[in-house]
Amino acid sequence: MDEIDRMANQLERAMGDPIADSVQGFVRVVSVSEPKGRFGYLSCELDVMTEADGIPPTLVSTEVVTLRKWWPKVGQRLPARIAKSKPDRIDANWEALSRKTG
């Protein structure tokens, strides 16, 4: 971790960020709902499994709003920050859906 990352982490802790103790990892999509809505951005409920060194895999239910063309697929793996103290708290990079990650 470089100096900027350390300073950012200290600021997150001071501001009460719920994932201030996070580490870089991934979430893998394990289930996906059908699209909800009719046009434009649609709501998607999904379950993801966390993957990060030193943190036990944890199933997390969440929701994302995205376009139908970027709909998550089971098995897709996305970069995420995962809280060490509460691994059900995640900050997934949902924009990665548009890059067809797998």
N, C-alpha and C positions, 0 to 999 in steps of 0.2 A: 504494500500500500504506500503510495507516494504521499508527500506532504499535503498536497491539495485534497486528496481523499481523506486524510486524517482530519484536516480542518473541517471539511464538509460533514464528516461523521460527528465531530464534536458539536457543530452547529445544529445538526439534526437532533441530537440528544438534548441539547439545551432548549430547543423549541418544542420538545415533546413528540417528535415524529414517532409513530407506533412501530416503524420498522427501522429505527436508527441503528439497531445492532444487526442489520441485514448483511448477508453475504451474496455474492453472485452465484447464480445457479440456473436452473431451468424448471419449467413446468411442462408436463406431458399431458395432452388432452386425453381423457379416458371416456368421457361421454359428452354428447352435444344434443341440445334440444332442436326441435324444428324451428324455422324462422317465425318470429312473432311480429306481425305488422304486415303492411302491404307494399309500401313504397319506400325508396331511399334506405335510410339506416334502419336496421332491424335488431331487435333484442334477442340475444342468445344466452341461455342458461347452460352452463357446462361444469363438469367436474374435471379437475386437474390434479395430478400427482406431482409433488415437489421433488426435485433432485438437486442436492447440494452437498458438498463435502462437509462432514461433521454434523449434519442434520438428518434425523430419521425421515424417510419418505412420509409425506402427509397428504391425505386426500383433502382437497379444498373445493367447496362449491362456490361458484362465482357467476357473474354475469358480465357480458360485454355487448356493446352496441357497435355493429359493423355493417358493411355492405354485403349483400348476398354473394357477390363474387369473391369475397374474402372470408367466407364462412369457415369457421374452424373445422378440422377433421380429426377424428379419433386417431391417435398416434402422433399427431403433430407436436413438435417440441419447440418451445419458445423461451428466449432468455427471460430471466426474472431475478428480482431481488427477493430473498426469503429471510424473514426475521429468525435469528437464532433462538431467542427466548420464547417465541410463539410462532412456530413454523406454519400455522394456518394464516398468517399475515403475509401477503405477497404483493409485489408490484411487478406484474408481468408486462412485457413489452408487446402490447397488442398490435402495434404498428407492424410487427414482424409478420402478421397474418397476410399482409399485402405482398410479402416477398416469397410466399409459397414455401415456407420452411417445412422441414419434415424430420 
